[in-house]
Amino acid sequence: MLRILRSAGLGALVGTGLAFGGGVALAADEVTISHYFTGELGREGLEEIFSRFSSETGVTVKESPIGHEDFKTGILVRAAGGNLPDIFSYWAGARTQFVVDAGNLQPIDAMWAANNLDDVVSKSIADGATRYNDKRYLVPFGYHYAGMFYNTKVMADAGITEMPETWDEFLATLQTLKDKGITPIALGSKDRWPAQFWFDYLLLRTAGPDYRAKLMAGEASYTDDQVKAAMGLWKSLTDAGYFAENANASGWTDASDKVASGEAAMTLMGTWITGYWNGNGLKPGVDYDFFEFPTVDASIPNAVVGPVDGLVMSAKAANQANAEKLLAFLVSDQKAQAKWSQVQGALSPNVKVDESIYTPVMKRALETVANAEAFAFNYDLATTPPMAEIGLSMFARFMDDPSGYEAYLQEVEEGAQDVFEK
């Protein structure tokens, strides 16, 4: 059965200024929500879902969207000001654990049971993403898989008809593309996080899921041979010239655009890229497709990487009853789940959603996740937020100058010593 890997040993939220407040009481027919689903991440579709919820329940949804990167600190600023909404979107894993440990979220066990969500949410997602300290806190809204998304015409024109499955085959594919004057890989790491998927997969494919979980929890060292080996493989790709230049000058949509236009052949990204590309008129399975990150060591269990986007209720929600209605609706209503999948490129945690809602590419992504031996949260969701900040900065620094990676790892380990108080 698919395992969702989570890390332990998460620290308490630092600083008394981040305690969540209850905000201003609102009318009985309202519920407030803040989220990071803006622009290319599905804002228009979400507004349609909220509108239908309001028409069916009479509850007005007052939303406050914040850009994905700004949200990470913005939601804490609102918390410090005692102005949190009833509900906010959050990433399952270490980030949710972090705020749970600080006592800032409201458990939702009663709501979960009252709405029979055990019969709605897939067991692997429910077990791995919703429970913290033996209580339910998070409602999964959608989840994603990170894979190698590529331009089908570019690959075909280069004579590549079979996608690589092993590392040697992958290297041969990259070299074929380069020899034909095609940039093999686009990476837009301006916001740091897109680079993490390379670290995640290389470590998972060489050291395995159990070792990676230990590293995320502070039980292994960034100076271990396993980490150095993974970074060394990454460096070998940069040294060979397989990445587009100046990765840190581009965002993930910039890298996606390079692949869509044929300027580059592929990018390692989550399935939200399908929602972005579909919105730009690309056809799944025709203009683009994906393959799994290649196997490096066949003896290592196959793990897939991705985030679970969830919704949580603040500890002092002013409109708890309406918040519970909205939480239950967003995961259990099949039309809402289908709409979200189609506009955002998300996989649904709702087991009752008909798979016909998925494009051929997304259906294969669903099957890929189901067939994997483990589902691992991506780096910045698998380790504590303070550790994630240190690691993400290292990945971006690596893309600027890969030659110094061993020194970078030493510095990251020194940071880990402080974070985990080794």
Residue, then its C-alpha position, 0 to 999 in steps of 0.5 A: m500500500l502507498r505510504i505517505l512519508r512524514s517527518a517527526g521531531l518538529g519544533a515549536l513555533v518560535g516567538t510569541g508574536l505568532a499566536f493566532g487570534g480570533g479576528v473580528a466576529l462576523a455575521a452568521d451567514e458569512v465565512t472568511i478564508s485566505h488562500y494562495f490559489t491566485g492567478e495561474l494556480g486556479r483563482e477563477g475556478l475557486e471563485e466559481i466553487f465558492s459561488r456555488f457553495s454560497s448559492e446552495t447554503g446561503v453562506t457568503v464566502k469572504e476570501s482574501p487571496i495572497g500570492h503563493e510566496d507572500f502567503k508563507t509569511g503573510i498568513l503569519v503577519r495576519a496571525a500576529g495582528g489577531n486578524l486570521p480568517d476562519i479557514f486558510s489553505y495550508w500545506a500538509g506535512a511539516r508546515t501544518q504540524f508546525v502550527v498544530d504544535a503551537g496550538n493555533l489550529q482547531p481540531i476537526d474530528a467531530m466535523w470529519a465524523a459527522n460528514n462521513l469523510d472516512d468514506v470520502v477521502s482516500k485512506s492513504i491521504a487521510d492517514g498521511a496528511t490529515r492527522y497530527n498529534d492523533k487528531r484531525y486538523l486538515v481537510p485535503f483539497g487536492y494533491h499533486y505529483a511531480g514528474m518530468f513534463y516534456n514537449t512531445k513535438v520536441m522529443a519526437d523531432a529529436g527522434i526520441t520515441e521511448m521515454p527514459e526509465t533508468w538513469d543511463e537512459f535519461l543521460a542518453t536522452l539529455q545528450t541526444l537533445k543537447d547534440k541536436g541543439i535543444t536545451p534539455i531541461a528548463l528550471g525556474s528557481k527564482d523562488r527557490w522551491p522549484a529546485q527542491f524536486w531535483f534534490d528530493y528525487l535524487l536523494l530518494r532514488t539513491a538513498g531511499p525513502d527511509y533515509r530521506a525521512k531521517l534527514m528531514a527529521g534531523e536524524a541524519s546529517y547533510t554531510d553524510d555520503q548519501v547526501k553528497a552522492a545525490m548532490g554530486l549527481w545533480k552537479s553532473l547534470t549541470d556540468a554537462g550543460y543540460f540545464a537552461e542557463n540562469a535558472n535563478a532568473s526565472g520563475w516556474t511559469d517561465a520554465s514552463d513557457k520555455v518547454a511549451s514554446g520548444e525552447a527547452a524539452m522538459t521541466l521537473m514540476g508538479t501537476w499544476i503545470t497541466g492546469y497552467w498549460n491547459g489554460n494557455g491552450l496546450k492539449p494534454g497528451v498531444d502538446y505535452d506529456f510526462f515520464e517518471f523521474p528515472t530509476v538510479d538504483a533498482s533496489i531502492p523502493n519507488a517513491v513519488v514526490g508532491p504536495v497535498d494542498g489542504l484547508v485548516m480552521s484557525a483555533k479561534a474561528a469566528n464562524q466555526a459552524n460555517a467554516e465546517k460547512l465549507l470544509a466539508f463541501l470542498v472535499s466531499d462535493q464531487k462537482a467542486q472536486a472535479k472543477w478544481s482538478q480541471v482548473q488547477g491540475a490537481l488530483s482529487p483526494n475524493v475516492k468517489v470522483d469519477e476518473s473520467i474528469y481527468t485528462p489522459v495525462m492526469k489519469r496517468a499521474l493518478e496511476t503513477v501515484a497509486n503504483a508507487e511504494a511511497f508518496a513523499f512530501n516535497y522538501d519544504l513540506a517534509t522538514t520544519p519551516p526553519m530548516a526548509e528556509i536553509g535548504l531552499s536557499m542552498f538549492a538556489r545557491f547551488m544553481d548559481d554555482p554547483s562547484g561549491y556544493e560540499a561547502y554548502l552542505q557543511e553550512v546547511e548541516e551547521g544550520a540543522q544543528d541549531v534547528f534540531e538542537k543536535 
